[in-house]
Amino acid sequence: MHDPWSKSIQYLKGVGPSKAGLLNKLGIFTIYDLIEHYPRRYEDRSILKPINALICGSVETFQAKVLNIIDTKPRPNMIITKARVQDKTGVANLVWFNQPYKKKSLKIGMDLIISGKVQMKFSQSEILNPEIETIDSSDLINTGRIVPIYPANENISQKWLRSLLWQILGNGQNKNDVEILPQAIVQQYALLDRYNAILNIHFPQDTDLLAKAHHRLAFEELYLLQCGLSYMKHKNKHRCIGIKHSQDGDLIKKIMSSLPFGLTNDQKHVLTEIKTDMEDTVAMQRLIQGDVGSGKTIVAALALAKTVENGFQGAMMAPTEILSEQHYESLTALFKPFGVRVALLTGRLAKHRRQEILQKIKQGQANIVVGTHALIQDDVEFNNLGLVVTDEQHRFGVLQRARLQQKGAMPDVLVMTATPIPRTLALTVYGDLDISSIRQLPPGRKPIRTFIRDSAARKRVYEFVSSEAGKGRQAYVVCPLVEESEKIEAQAAVTMYDELTSGYLKNIPCGLIHGKMNNKDKEAIMANFYSGQLKVLIATTVIEVGVNVPNATVMVIEGADRFGLAQLHQLRGRIGRGVHLSYCILISDTKNEDTKERLTILTKTNDGFMLAEEDLRLRGPGQFFGTRQHGMPDLKIADILKDTRILLEARKAVEWTLSTSDRFNLVRPALVKWFGSSYMMIFCH
């Protein structure tokens, strides 16, 4: 398939190696990456106003003629360039700081289109650092139209990004080379052709074409995602014979009777679905989704016992070392009385200890192996792998799961997530899996009491945190979500840590975790919190999926209005795991009634599935999952919640595509490209 946009970004005119490095930091490595660097919003600069109608405080666009240009130097290292402009209705001043080259680019009498935020100074309109274009410019892309605003950083200007994109798209050169969808689908669903969709997502002629461009590109992403996952599921079910486990024997019965609690009806139902899959010749590919504390792990443990009873090994992969260690401890306690040998494999092991474990795995002396990504490294060889369990599915993608599965001869696969999502969405996001849900919580689990407080109550909130710490309990403090960048979010977390440890929490042992820290440091802080050395953990959302700390009874979430319901519920799930009553305190000063309603729902229910449905109803667009599935292609423009109607349309198109091999062959090259070279083997055979 010819791809005119596959070459490196540095070969684009005006880029070069140095500027390519700056673009790389935005995730832009090829021309195609730049094409898919979609605008995060738009400014409508298509309506030109007279100067006397400009509104102070608003971003406005107007046309005017240059009267004069002067530079002043009020102090060393400061040059102010001012241009006075005029139309028939009045005069305005344009001001730039430390941009003396502006004077050279402007000439008296020049006609300009000007955009920027208006302020009033001495009863005259003034615009600081406006965007300007000359009327005779052949490519008016920064003013006088609907203008894209991109995710960027301090080293990359909006204007430069637009100029690069216009260089690629403005001449229509590749118009006939970029279509990837079968023509029958483009016609059936009345989609804009791909070139015009890309052109109008970056440089929309009008709002109608912008909407059509979004529809086309969102459809394409959701179609490719569902087509790829559906094909994988079909291929897994028909590729070859998996392991056929026999029905339960004595081991399972003994373990079941040793449990100090009975399974809930939901757990029993899901366990039956798993056993049915395991006793079939087709390899199991099943997801268990269940709320925090719903008892997914014991169901997975019983599945692992079943594979051991049948003479196979089991593996359980978790996203962090400390979570792996917790699984290892709980499985060892459960299985040791019955002679089932559990091993732990993480990156933290000393070299000689690692070699010992690898030998035991290879020789089949380890019945169950628990670990992190270390499990999928090349030197890990299983003797006879029968079941692969992956915990916290959204931290691992299809590829990691497949690599672990390849350690055996088509072992069964069971994945778990504590992120309950509505079924329609689950079928899309986990389209290569069968889905089981555990909605009931085990009896006796204390509900978490949730409260909303404004910042005026912060002193009382942290006095409560101190009093709980004084009783020997522990607490989490989650910093507000910052959208600009992980770097700014890390700075905000450090600032909050400094404020709290020098103020309200002065004499309490506190730890800090944020996304810019390396994994080793994060793990060390978490280990100290888990052991009780630290009483309060101040963190960003990196603790959303984490360890089980039964002693943690308080969760304070600052700026709670910035989070979605599902994410708040995930964070709240870090507490309420022990014998003591637990409290979640949402700090928010929001005046928005919809947001207040959203937060209030959280105070009334602990049911994650109900909250997921409410989040979908109330919030619509947004990062519903908190963390994208690693190893899966990102959705750059589609929003699974906002674009549900498009998603269902795309699913119909997928059914049509997969109904014959000829139709699938039409889209195969696009799937290989979209899912990446790692999936080549899946889609090319």
C-alpha positions in Angstrom: 0.0 0.0 0.0 1.6 3.3 -1.1 1.9 5.7 1.9 3.1 9.2 1.0 3.3 10.2 4.7 5.5 7.5 6.2 8.8 9.3 6.0 10.6 10.9 9.0 9.3 14.4 10.1 12.9 15.8 9.9 12.7 15.7 6.1 9.9 18.1 6.0 10.9 21.6 4.8 11.8 23.8 7.7 12.3 21.0 10.2 15.7 19.3 10.3 17.2 17.3 13.1 17.0 19.9 15.9 13.4 20.8 15.4 12.5 17.2 14.8 13.8 16.5 18.3 11.3 19.1 19.7 8.5 17.5 17.7 9.5 14.0 19.0 8.7 15.2 22.5 5.1 15.6 21.3 5.1 12.1 20.0 5.6 13.3 16.4 8.2 11.2 14.6 6.8 10.8 11.0 4.7 13.0 8.8 1.8 10.7 9.6 2.2 11.3 13.3 1.9 15.1 12.5 -1.2 14.4 10.4 -2.7 12.6 13.5 -1.7 15.3 15.9 -5.3 16.5 15.9 -6.4 19.9 17.2 -7.7 19.9 20.9 -10.0 22.8 20.1 -10.7 25.5 17.5 -11.1 29.3 17.5 -13.6 30.8 15.1 -11.7 33.7 13.6 -13.8 33.7 10.5 -16.0 36.6 11.7 -14.3 39.9 11.2 -15.5 42.7 13.5 -15.0 46.5 13.2 -12.6 47.9 15.8 -15.3 49.8 17.6 -17.2 46.5 18.2 -14.3 44.6 19.8 -15.2 43.2 23.3 -12.7 43.5 26.1 -11.6 40.1 27.4 -12.7 38.2 24.3 -10.5 36.7 21.5 -11.5 38.8 18.5 -10.6 38.9 14.8 -10.6 42.1 12.7 -9.1 43.7 9.6 -7.0 46.9 9.8 -4.3 49.0 8.1 -0.9 49.7 9.8 -0.5 53.4 10.7 2.9 53.2 12.4 5.4 50.9 14.1 7.8 51.8 17.0 10.3 49.9 19.3 10.8 51.1 22.8 13.4 49.8 25.4 12.0 50.5 28.9 14.8 48.5 30.6 17.7 46.3 29.6 16.7 42.9 28.1 13.2 44.3 27.3 12.1 45.5 23.8 8.4 46.4 23.3 7.2 46.6 19.7 4.0 48.6 19.1 2.0 48.8 15.9 -0.9 51.3 15.6 -3.7 50.0 13.3 -6.9 51.6 12.0 -10.1 50.7 10.2 -13.1 52.9 9.4 -14.5 52.8 12.9 -11.4 53.4 15.1 -7.8 52.7 16.2 -6.2 49.8 18.1 -2.7 49.0 19.3 -0.8 45.7 18.8 1.9 44.9 21.3 4.8 42.4 21.2 7.4 41.8 23.9 11.0 40.9 22.9 10.0 40.2 19.3 11.9 43.1 17.5 11.7 41.2 14.1 8.0 42.1 14.0 9.0 45.7 13.1 10.9 44.4 10.1 7.9 42.3 8.9 5.4 45.2 9.1 5.1 48.2 6.8 3.0 51.3 7.1 -0.1 51.0 4.9 -0.1 47.2 5.1 -3.5 45.5 5.3 -3.7 42.9 8.1 -6.1 40.3 9.5 -5.5 40.3 13.3 -6.5 37.9 16.0 -6.0 38.0 19.7 -7.4 38.7 23.2 -8.6 42.3 23.5 -7.9 44.5 26.5 -8.7 48.1 27.1 -5.9 50.6 27.8 -6.5 54.4 27.9 -9.9 53.8 26.3 -8.4 52.1 23.3 -8.3 48.4 22.3 -5.0 46.7 22.8 -4.0 43.2 21.8 -0.9 41.5 23.3 1.0 39.1 21.0 -1.7 38.9 18.4 -1.6 36.5 15.4 -1.4 38.5 12.2 -1.6 37.7 8.5 -1.3 40.0 5.5 -4.4 40.2 3.3 -2.5 39.3 0.2 -1.1 36.1 1.8 -1.7 33.1 -0.4 -2.5 30.8 2.5 -4.5 32.5 5.2 -4.3 29.7 7.8 -3.9 31.6 11.1 -6.6 34.2 11.0 -9.8 35.0 9.1 -11.1 31.4 9.4 -11.8 28.6 11.9 -8.3 28.1 13.3 -7.0 24.8 15.0 -5.3 25.0 18.4 -3.0 22.0 19.0 -1.5 20.3 22.0 2.0 21.9 22.1 4.8 23.0 24.4 6.8 26.1 25.1 9.3 25.3 22.3 6.7 24.8 19.5 4.3 27.5 18.4 0.8 27.0 17.1 1.7 29.0 14.0 4.7 26.8 13.1 2.6 23.6 13.6 -0.1 25.0 11.3 2.5 26.0 8.7 3.9 22.4 8.7 0.5 20.9 8.3 -0.4 23.3 5.5 2.8 22.4 3.7 1.6 18.8 3.6 -2.1 19.3 3.0 -2.5 22.7 1.3 -1.6 21.7 -2.2 -3.8 18.6 -2.4 -0.8 16.6 -3.8 -1.7 13.3 -2.1 -5.4 13.5 -2.6 -5.9 10.1 -4.3 -3.3 8.1 -2.4 -4.5 8.1 1.2 -7.8 6.3 1.3 -7.7 3.1 3.5 -11.4 2.1 3.9 -13.2 -0.1 1.3 -15.1 2.2 -1.1 -18.3 0.3 -0.4 -18.1 1.3 3.3 -17.3 5.0 2.4 -20.4 5.1 0.2 -22.7 3.0 2.5 -22.1 5.3 5.5 -21.9 8.5 3.5 -18.4 9.2 4.8 -16.2 12.1 3.6 -13.2 10.8 1.6 -10.1 10.5 3.8 -8.1 13.3 2.3 -10.8 15.9 2.7 -11.6 14.6 6.2 -7.9 15.1 7.2 -7.8 18.5 5.5 -11.0 19.7 7.2 -10.0 18.4 10.7 -7.0 20.7 10.5 -8.2 23.5 8.3 -12.1 23.4 8.3 -13.8 25.4 5.7 -16.9 25.7 8.0 -18.4 24.0 11.0 -20.5 21.6 8.9 -17.3 20.2 7.2 -15.5 20.1 10.5 -18.3 17.8 11.9 -18.2 15.6 8.8 -14.4 15.3 9.1 -14.6 14.3 12.8 -17.3 11.7 11.9 -15.2 10.2 9.2 -12.0 9.9 11.2 -13.7 8.7 14.4 -15.6 6.1 12.3 -12.2 5.0 10.8 -10.5 4.5 14.2 -13.5 2.7 15.8 -13.9 0.5 12.7 -10.2 -0.5 12.6 -10.1 -1.1 16.4 -13.2 -3.4 16.3 -12.2 -5.0 13.0 -8.8 -6.0 14.5 -10.1 -7.2 17.8 -12.9 -9.2 16.2 -10.5 -10.8 13.8 -8.1 -11.7 16.7 -11.0 -13.2 18.6 -12.2 -15.2 15.6 -8.6 -16.4 14.9 -8.0 -17.4 18.5 -11.2 -19.5 18.5 -10.4 -21.3 15.2 -6.6 -21.2 14.9 -5.8 -24.5 16.7 -6.9 -26.7 19.5 -6.3 -25.5 23.0 -5.9 -27.3 26.3 -8.9 -29.4 27.4 -9.0 -29.5 31.2 -11.0 -32.2 33.0 -13.8 -31.6 35.5 -13.0 -30.7 39.1 -11.2 -33.2 41.2 -10.2 -33.4 44.9 -7.8 -30.4 45.0 -10.5 -27.9 44.0 -13.0 -29.4 46.4 -10.5 -29.3 49.3 -9.5 -25.6 48.6 -13.2 -24.6 48.3 -14.0 -26.2 51.7 -11.0 -24.5 53.3 -12.2 -21.0 52.4 -13.4 -19.0 55.5 -16.2 -17.6 53.4 -18.7 -18.7 50.8 -18.6 -17.4 47.3 -21.3 -14.9 46.2 -23.7 -15.9 43.5 -21.9 -13.7 41.0 -18.6 -15.4 41.8 -20.1 -18.9 41.4 -21.7 -17.9 38.1 -18.3 -16.5 36.7 -16.4 -19.5 38.0 -18.9 -21.8 36.1 -18.2 -19.8 32.9 -14.5 -20.2 33.4 -14.7 -23.9 34.1 -16.8 -24.4 31.0 -14.2 -22.6 28.9 -11.3 -24.5 30.4 -13.1 -27.9 29.8 -13.5 -27.0 26.1 -10.9 -27.6 23.4 -11.0 -24.0 22.3 -8.6 -21.8 24.2 -10.3 -19.6 26.8 -10.0 -15.8 26.2 -12.1 -14.4 29.1 -12.3 -11.0 30.9 -13.6 -10.8 34.5 -14.6 -7.2 35.2 -15.6 -6.6 38.8 -15.6 -3.8 41.3 -12.7 -3.3 43.8 -13.2 -5.9 46.5 -15.7 -8.0 44.5 -13.5 -11.1 44.8 -12.1 -11.5 41.3 -8.7 -12.8 42.7 -10.2 -15.8 44.5 -12.1 -16.8 41.3 -8.8 -16.6 39.4 -7.0 -18.6 42.2 -9.6 -21.4 41.8 -9.0 -21.4 38.0 -5.2 -21.7 38.7 -5.9 -24.6 41.1 -7.8 -26.3 38.3 -5.0 -26.1 35.9 -2.5 -27.4 38.5 -4.8 -30.3 39.3 -4.7 -31.2 35.6 -0.9 -31.3 35.5 -0.3 -27.9 34.1 1.4 -24.7 35.4 -0.4 -21.4 35.9 1.0 -17.8 35.6 -0.4 -14.6 37.0 1.0 -11.2 35.7 0.4 -8.0 37.6 1.5 -4.4 36.7 3.8 -3.6 39.7 6.2 -5.5 41.8 4.4 -4.8 45.1 1.1 -6.0 43.6 2.8 -9.1 42.4 4.2 -9.7 45.9 0.8 -9.3 47.4 -0.7 -11.9 45.0 2.2 -14.2 45.8 1.6 -13.9 49.5 -2.2 -14.5 49.3 -1.8 -17.5 46.8 1.0 -19.1 48.9 -1.2 -18.8 52.0 -4.1 -20.4 50.1 -2.2 -23.2 48.3 0.6 -24.2 50.6 -1.5 -26.5 52.9 -2.3 -28.5 49.7 1.3 -28.8 48.4 0.8 -26.4 45.5 4.2 -24.6 45.0 4.0 -20.9 44.2 7.0 -18.9 42.9 7.6 -15.1 42.5 9.5 -13.6 39.6 10.1 -9.9 39.5 12.9 -7.6 38.3 14.0 -7.0 41.9 15.4 -10.5 42.4 19.1 -11.1 42.8 20.7 -12.8 39.8 21.4 -16.2 41.5 17.9 -16.2 43.0 16.4 -15.4 39.6 18.3 -18.3 38.0 17.0 -20.7 40.7 13.4 -19.6 40.0 13.8 -19.9 36.2 15.1 -23.4 36.7 12.1 -24.4 38.8 9.7 -22.9 36.2 11.5 -24.8 33.4 11.5 -28.1 35.3 7.8 -27.8 36.4 8.8 -27.6 40.1 6.9 -24.3 40.4 3.2 -25.0 39.9 2.1 -21.3 39.8 4.4 -18.4 38.9 3.4 -14.8 39.9 5.3 -11.8 38.5 5.5 -8.6 36.6 6.5 -8.0 33.0 9.5 -10.2 34.0 7.3 -13.2 33.1 7.3 -12.3 29.4 11.1 -12.0 29.1 12.8 -14.3 26.6 14.7 -16.4 29.2 11.4 -17.5 31.0 10.5 -21.0 29.9 7.6 -22.9 31.3 7.4 -26.7 31.5 3.8 -27.0 30.7 1.8 -23.7 30.9 -2.0 -24.3 31.1 -3.5 -21.0 32.3 -2.4 -17.3 32.0 -4.0 -14.8 34.4 -3.4 -11.0 33.8 -4.4 -8.7 36.6 -5.5 -5.1 35.9 -6.1 -5.6 32.2 -5.9 -1.9 31.2 -2.2 -1.8 32.3 -1.4 -4.5 29.7 -2.3 -4.6 26.1 -3.1 -7.4 23.7 0.6 -7.8 22.8 1.8 -8.4 26.4 -1.0 -10.9 26.9 -0.1 -12.7 23.7 3.6 -12.9 24.6 2.7 -14.5 27.9 0.3 -16.9 26.1 3.1 -17.9 23.7 5.1 -19.3 26.7 2.9 -22.4 26.3 1.0 -24.4 23.7 -2.3 -22.4 23.5 -2.9 -22.0 27.3 -6.2 -20.6 28.5 -6.2 -16.9 29.1 -8.1 -15.0 31.9 -7.8 -11.3 32.4 -9.1 -9.2 35.3 -10.0 -5.5 35.5 -11.4 -3.4 38.4 -12.7 -0.8 36.0 -16.4 -1.6 35.5 -17.6 -0.3 32.2 -21.0 -0.4 30.5 -21.3 -3.6 28.4 -21.6 -1.8 25.0 -18.2 -0.2 25.6 -16.7 -3.4 27.1 -17.6 -5.3 23.9 -15.5 -2.7 21.9 -12.5 -2.1 24.2 -12.2 -5.8 25.0 -13.5 -7.0 21.7 -11.1 -10.0 21.5 -12.4 -11.4 24.8 -15.6 -13.0 26.3 -16.8 -11.0 29.2 -17.9 -12.0 32.7 -19.0 -9.5 35.4 -19.0 -9.8 39.2 -21.3 -7.1 40.5 -22.0 -8.4 44.1 -19.6 -7.5 46.9 -18.9 -10.2 49.5 -21.0 -9.8 52.7 -19.4 -7.9 55.6 -17.4 -5.5 53.5 -18.0 -2.0 55.0 -19.2 0.7 52.6 -16.9 3.7 52.3 -18.4 6.9 53.6 -18.0 9.6 51.1 -18.3 13.4 51.7 -17.9 16.6 49.6 -16.2 19.5 51.2 -15.0 22.9 49.9 -11.5 24.3 50.4 -12.7 26.4 53.3 -12.9 23.1 55.2 -9.4 21.9 54.3 -8.1 22.6 57.8 -10.7 20.4 59.4 -10.2 17.7 56.7 -6.4 17.5 57.4 -7.0 17.6 61.2 -9.1 14.5 60.6 -6.3 12.9 58.6 -3.9 13.7 61.5 -6.3 12.2 64.0 -6.6 9.0 62.0 -2.8 8.8 61.7 -2.6 9.2 65.4 -4.8 6.1 65.8 -2.3 4.2 63.7 -4.3 4.4 60.5 -3.1 5.6 57.1 -4.3 8.0 54.4 -4.0 8.9 50.7 -4.0 12.5 49.4 -4.6 12.7 45.6 -3.5 15.9 43.9 -5.8 17.7 41.4 -5.6 16.5 37.8 -3.6 18.8 35.6 -4.3 18.4 31.8 -1.3 20.3 30.4 1.4 17.8 31.0 2.8 15.2 33.3 5.7 17.6 34.1 3.3 20.3 35.4 1.3 17.6 37.3 4.5 16.4 39.0 5.3 20.0 40.0 1.8 20.5 41.4 2.3 17.3 43.5 5.7 18.4 44.8 4.1 21.8 45.7 1.2 20.1 47.6 3.7 17.8 49.4 5.8 20.8 50.5 2.7 22.7 51.7 1.2 19.8 53.6 4.4 18.6 55.2 5.3 22.1 56.4 1.7 22.8 57.4 -1.2 20.6 58.4 0.8 17.3 58.3 4.0 18.7 59.7 4.7 16.0 62.3 3.4 13.0 60.3 5.6 10.7 58.1 4.5 11.4 54.5 5.6 10.1 51.1 5.2 11.5 47.6 4.6 9.7 44.3 4.1 11.2 40.9 4.3 10.1 37.2 7.8 11.7 36.6 9.5 9.5 39.2 11.2 6.4 38.1 9.6 3.0 38.8 12.2 2.0 41.4 11.6 5.1 43.5 7.8 4.7 43.2 8.0 1.1 44.3 10.2 2.0 47.3 7.7 4.7 48.5 4.8 2.3 48.0 6.7 -0.4 50.0 7.2 2.0 52.9 3.6 3.0 52.8 2.5 -0.6 52.7 4.7 -1.5 55.7 3.3 1.4 57.7 6.5 3.5 57.9 4.7 6.3 56.0 1.3 7.3 57.4 0.2 9.6 54.5 0.8 9.1 50.8 0.5 12.3 48.7 0.2 11.3 45.0 -1.1 11.9 41.5 -3.4 9.3 40.0 -0.5 6.8 39.7 -2.1 5.1 42.8 -5.4 4.6 40.9 -4.5 0.9 40.4 -2.2 -0.2 43.3 -1.6 -2.2 46.3 -3.9 -3.5 49.0 -3.2 -1.5 52.2 -5.9 -2.6 54.7 -4.7 0.0 57.2 -5.5 2.9 54.9 -8.8 4.4 56.0 -8.9 7.9 54.5 -8.8 9.1 50.9 -8.6 12.9 50.3 -9.1 13.9 46.6 -8.2 17.6 46.0 -9.9 19.2 43.0 -12.3 16.3 42.8 -14.4 18.1 40.1 -11.6 17.5 37.6 -12.0 13.7 37.7 -14.6 11.5 36.1 -16.9 9.4 38.3 -15.2 6.1 37.2 -11.8 7.5 38.1 -12.9 8.8 41.4 -14.4 5.4 42.2 -11.1 3.7 41.3 -9.2 6.0 43.6 -11.8 5.5 46.4 -11.2 1.7 45.9 -7.7 2.1 47.5 -9.4 2.3 50.9 -12.1 0.3 52.7 -10.0 -2.9 52.5 -9.6 -3.5 56.3 -11.7 -3.9 59.4 -12.0 -0.2 60.2 -14.5 2.3 58.8 -13.1 4.2 55.8 -13.8 7.8 54.6 -13.4 9.4 51.2 -13.4 13.2 51.2 -13.8 15.0 47.9 -12.6 18.6 48.0 -14.2 20.8 45.4 -15.1 24.5 45.0 -17.1 23.9 41.8 -20.2 26.1 41.2 -21.2 24.0 38.2 -24.5 22.2 38.9 -23.8 19.2 36.6 -20.5 18.6 38.3 -22.1 18.9 41.8 -24.7 16.3 40.7 -21.9 14.0 39.5 -20.0 14.3 42.8 -23.2 13.8 44.9 -23.9 10.5 43.1 -20.5 9.3 44.5 -21.7 10.0 48.1 -24.8 7.9 47.6 -23.4 4.6 46.1 -20.4 2.4 46.1 -21.6 0.4 43.1 -18.9 0.8 40.4 -21.2 -0.5 37.6 -23.9 2.0 38.4 -21.4 4.8 38.6 -20.0 3.8 35.2 -23.4 4.1 33.7 -24.0 7.5 35.4 -20.6 8.7 34.2 -21.5 7.8 30.6 -24.9 9.5 31.0 -23.6 12.7 32.6 -20.1 13.2 31.4 -20.1 12.0 27.9 -16.7 12.8 26.5 -13.6 12.4 28.7 -10.9 9.9 29.7 -13.4 7.3 31.0 -10.7 4.7 31.5 -8.1 6.9 33.1 -5.4 4.9 31.5 -5.3 3.7 27.9 -4.7 0.0 27.2 -1.0 -0.3 26.8 0.2 -1.9 23.6 -3.1 -1.0 21.9 -3.3 1.8 19.3 -4.4 5.0 20.9 -7.7 6.5 19.8 -6.5 9.9 18.6 -9.8 11.4 17.7 -12.7 9.0 18.5 -14.2 9.1 22.0 -15.8 5.7 22.9 -18.4 7.5 25.1 -19.1 10.6 23.0 -19.1 8.7 19.7 -21.3 5.7 20.7 -23.5 6.1 17.7 -20.5 6.1 15.3 -19.1 3.1 17.2 -22.3 1.0 16.6 -22.3 2.1 12.9 -18.6 1.0 12.6 -19.5 -2.4 14.2 -22.0 -3.1 11.4 -19.3 -2.3 8.9 -17.0 -4.7 10.7 -19.6 -7.5 10.4 -19.8 -6.8 6.7 -16.0 -6.8 6.3 -15.5 -10.1 8.2 -18.2 -11.9 6.4 -15.9 -12.9 3.5 -12.1 -13.1 3.1 -12.1 -10.9 0.0 -13.7 -8.1 2.0 -11.2 -8.6 4.9 -8.3 -8.5 2.4 -9.3 -5.0 1.3 -8.7 -3.7 4.9 -5.8 -6.0 5.9 -3.0 -3.5 5.0 -4.7 -0.7 7.0 -5.0 -3.1 10.0 -1.3 -4.0 9.9 -0.4 -0.3 9.7 -2.8 0.9 12.4 -2.1 -1.8 14.9 1.6 -1.7 14.2 4.3 -4.1 13.0 4.0 -6.2 16.1 0.6 -7.4 14.9 1.9 -8.3 11.4 1.9 -12.0 12.2 -1.8 -11.9 13.3 -3.1 -10.0 10.3 -0.9 -11.4 7.5 -1.6 -15.1 8.0 
